[in-house]
Amino acid sequence: MTDSNTRAAVITMLDARLADSIDLALITKQAHWTVKGPQFIAIHEMLDALRGAVDAYVDTLAERVSTLGGTPHGTVQAVAQRTGLPPYPTDISAIPDHLRALVSRVAAASEAMRRDIDSAANAGDAATADVFTEVTRGLDKWRWFLESHLQG
């Protein structure tokens, strides 16, 4: 991709999804630290695995920004300004409350990423569309894992 306008547009998309992903990583750790309930250890350990997966997505997104000549904005200040995720409640501890809050944020991150698949492809950057597809596929799987713990 050589067009500088296309590159700038794609970098903006990537940086927005990077902010969402960093926010999701921090949200996951908040839940990990404060979750309480009968299945504590299973949920606690699952959240560690979710955090690891999200950290890998963060790295992939940030490296794609750099590959395209941009600067990834991964500071807390930048993430707070750019995230599209709703604030995470810090006054919850019950497993179902955390799971519902996490499902909502994973779904929001996945949907934003899914919209950008088409936007990146339409801009002529199939490689970035593939990155968004890869992350969306992973987030969808994690949403399924989280929702499975809420079923009856």
Phi, psi and omega per residue, in radians:
M1 nan 2.133 -3.086
T2 -1.995 -0.373 -3.107
D3 -1.149 2.127 -3.058
S4 -1.197 -0.542 3.097
N5 -1.195 -0.718 3.096
T6 -1.119 -0.795 3.137
R7 -1.035 -0.801 -3.137
A8 -1.083 -0.730 -3.141
A9 -1.117 -0.741 -3.126
V10 -1.200 -0.694 3.097
I11 -1.070 -0.701 3.104
T12 -1.071 -0.754 3.090
M13 -1.073 -0.844 -3.123
L14 -1.046 -0.750 -3.106
D15 -1.147 -0.626 3.082
A16 -1.143 -0.764 3.125
R17 -1.223 -0.523 3.038
L18 -1.089 -0.786 3.120
A19 -1.057 -0.792 3.110
D20 -1.042 -0.731 -3.075
S21 -1.217 -0.700 3.078
I22 -1.134 -0.738 3.083
D23 -1.039 -0.769 3.127
L24 -1.089 -0.663 3.088
A25 -1.083 -0.762 -3.138
L26 -1.193 -0.704 3.088
I27 -1.040 -0.763 -3.134
T28 -1.066 -0.722 3.127
K29 -1.189 -0.643 3.078
Q30 -1.020 -0.801 3.116
A31 -1.118 -0.771 3.140
H32 -0.974 -0.731 -3.094
W33 -1.304 -0.453 -2.954
T34 -2.053 -0.051 -3.096
V35 -1.194 2.463 3.121
K36 -2.511 2.500 3.087
G37 2.721 3.122 -3.028
P38 -1.073 -0.537 3.123
Q39 -1.785 0.566 -3.023
F40 -0.829 -0.959 -2.989
I41 -1.133 -0.678 3.128
A42 -1.114 -0.782 -3.135
I43 -1.223 -0.767 3.133
H44 -0.975 -0.825 -3.135
E45 -1.240 -0.641 3.089
M46 -1.094 -0.673 3.139
L47 -1.179 -0.568 3.021
D48 -1.093 -0.743 3.125
A49 -1.171 -0.699 3.080
L50 -1.059 -0.786 3.128
R51 -1.044 -0.746 3.110
G52 -1.057 -0.741 3.116
A53 -1.129 -0.784 -3.133
V54 -1.132 -0.672 3.077
D55 -1.033 -0.663 3.095
A56 -1.158 -0.684 3.092
Y57 -1.113 -0.744 3.117
V58 -0.985 -0.832 -3.122
D59 -1.086 -0.762 3.135
T60 -1.067 -0.804 -3.141
L61 -1.125 -0.799 -3.119
A62 -1.118 -0.702 3.136
E63 -1.198 -0.560 3.078
R64 -1.175 -0.703 3.058
V65 -0.989 -0.855 -3.132
S66 -1.109 -0.697 3.128
T67 -1.031 -0.620 -3.125
L68 -1.469 0.033 3.106
G69 1.625 0.144 3.121
G70 -1.653 3.141 3.078
T71 -2.055 2.029 3.092
P72 -1.199 2.433 -3.140
H73 -1.869 1.679 -3.029
G74 -2.008 0.219 3.109
T75 -1.330 2.783 3.115
V76 -1.014 -0.712 -3.125
Q77 -1.104 -0.789 3.140
A78 -1.153 -0.725 3.137
V79 -1.113 -0.757 -3.140
A80 -1.044 -0.613 3.132
Q81 -1.359 -0.527 -2.959
R82 -1.805 -0.361 -3.041
T83 -1.073 2.487 3.050
G84 -1.740 0.027 -3.116
L85 -1.445 2.548 3.072
P86 -1.206 2.651 3.105
P87 -0.984 2.533 -3.131
Y88 -1.578 2.359 3.118
P89 -1.193 2.328 3.127
T90 -1.818 0.134 -3.119
D91 -1.920 0.388 3.128
I92 -2.018 2.698 3.075
S93 -2.488 -0.419 -3.093
A94 -1.159 2.435 -3.119
I95 -0.909 -0.883 -3.107
P96 -1.063 -0.633 3.122
D97 -1.122 -0.788 3.105
H98 -1.127 -0.747 -3.118
L99 -1.085 -0.771 3.111
R100 -1.100 -0.740 3.132
A101 -1.134 -0.695 3.124
L102 -1.208 -0.764 3.119
V103 -0.989 -0.775 -3.137
S104 -1.048 -0.760 -3.105
R105 -1.324 -0.656 3.062
V106 -1.108 -0.736 3.113
A107 -1.087 -0.758 3.137
A108 -1.106 -0.743 3.123
A109 -1.134 -0.730 -3.134
S110 -1.142 -0.746 -3.136
E111 -1.140 -0.714 3.094
A112 -1.108 -0.733 3.111
M113 -1.106 -0.731 -3.119
R114 -1.085 -0.727 3.093
R115 -1.059 -0.651 -3.098
D116 -1.330 -0.296 3.032
I117 -1.011 -0.922 -3.120
D118 -1.158 -0.702 -3.132
S119 -1.092 -0.757 3.136
A120 -1.176 -0.719 3.119
A121 -1.113 -0.774 3.121
N122 -1.130 -0.499 3.102
A123 -1.369 -0.150 3.113
G124 1.648 0.301 -3.141
D125 -2.023 1.448 -3.128
A126 -1.116 -0.568 -3.125
A127 -1.137 -0.743 3.099
T128 -1.207 -0.653 3.049
A129 -1.012 -0.688 3.089
D130 -1.120 -0.693 3.094
V131 -1.065 -0.838 3.124
F132 -1.072 -0.670 3.108
T133 -1.117 -0.783 3.132
E134 -1.034 -0.816 -3.116
V135 -1.185 -0.727 3.121
T136 -1.045 -0.759 3.125
R137 -1.040 -0.750 3.118
G138 -1.153 -0.782 3.134
L139 -1.116 -0.685 3.107
D140 -1.074 -0.682 3.111
K141 -1.138 -0.748 3.125
W142 -1.158 -0.618 3.074
R143 -1.064 -0.754 3.105
W144 -1.043 -0.793 3.119
F145 -1.026 -0.826 -3.114
L146 -1.136 -0.799 3.138
E147 -1.111 -0.540 3.141
S148 -1.075 -0.529 3.118
H149 -1.328 -0.215 3.138
L150 -1.689 -0.132 -3.096
Q151 -1.519 2.571 -2.966
G152 -0.984 nan nan
